[in-house]
């Protein structure tokens, strides 16, 4: 039970970081793609910014529901 709990907490932390610091996440993504010889440029920065924040929020919600499921049904 400790390993799934640590994965859920890690997912929540990463989701919160993505939600509160979307520009940093987008910069990391661009750096990663540059290392594999790809160039990534969003057409609309505002849409990319909003979608990155939503992705972080969805990750937090998913991890909270996964934790609740494990807590109530897998005891």
C-alpha positions in Angstrom: 0.0 0.0 0.0 3.0 2.3 0.5 4.2 2.3 -3.1 0.8 3.2 -4.6 0.3 5.9 -2.0 3.7 7.4 -2.8 2.9 7.3 -6.6 -0.4 9.1 -5.9 1.3 11.8 -3.8 4.0 12.2 -6.5 1.3 12.6 -9.1 -0.5 15.2 -7.0 2.7 17.2 -6.4 3.6 17.1 -10.1 0.0 18.1 -11.1 0.2 21.1 -8.7 3.6 22.1 -10.1 2.2 21.9 -13.6 -0.9 23.9 -12.6 1.0 26.7 -10.8 4.1 26.8 -13.1 2.9 26.1 -16.6 5.5 28.3 -18.3 8.3 26.3 -16.7 6.7 23.0 -17.8 6.4 24.4 -21.4 10.1 25.4 -21.3 11.1 21.9 -20.1 9.1 20.4 -22.9 10.8 22.6 -25.5 14.2 21.7 -24.1 13.4 18.0 -24.3 12.3 18.2 -27.9 15.4 20.2 -28.8 17.6 17.5 -27.4 16.0 15.0 -29.7 16.3 17.4 -32.7 12.7 18.6 -32.9 11.4 22.1 -32.7 8.1 22.7 -30.9 6.4 26.0 -31.2 2.8 26.5 -30.2 0.5 28.4 -32.6 -1.3 30.1 -29.7 0.6 30.6 -26.5 -2.5 31.4 -24.6 -4.2 28.1 -25.6 -1.0 26.2 -24.7 -0.8 28.0 -21.4 -4.4 27.1 -20.6 -4.1 23.5 -21.7 -1.0 23.0 -19.6 -2.8 24.3 -16.6 -5.8 22.1 -17.3 -3.5 19.1 -17.7 -2.1 19.7 -14.2 -5.5 20.0 -12.7 -6.7 16.8 -14.4 -3.6 15.0 -13.0 -4.4 16.2 -9.5 -8.1 15.1 -9.8 -7.1 11.7 -11.2 -4.7 11.1 -8.4 -7.2 12.1 -5.8 -9.8 9.8 -7.2 -7.3 7.0 -7.5 -6.3 7.5 -3.8 -10.0 7.6 -2.7 -10.7 4.4 -4.7 -7.7 2.6 -3.1 -8.7 3.9 0.4 -12.3 2.8 0.2 -12.2 -0.3 -1.9 -8.9 -1.9 -1.6 -8.5 -2.2 2.2 
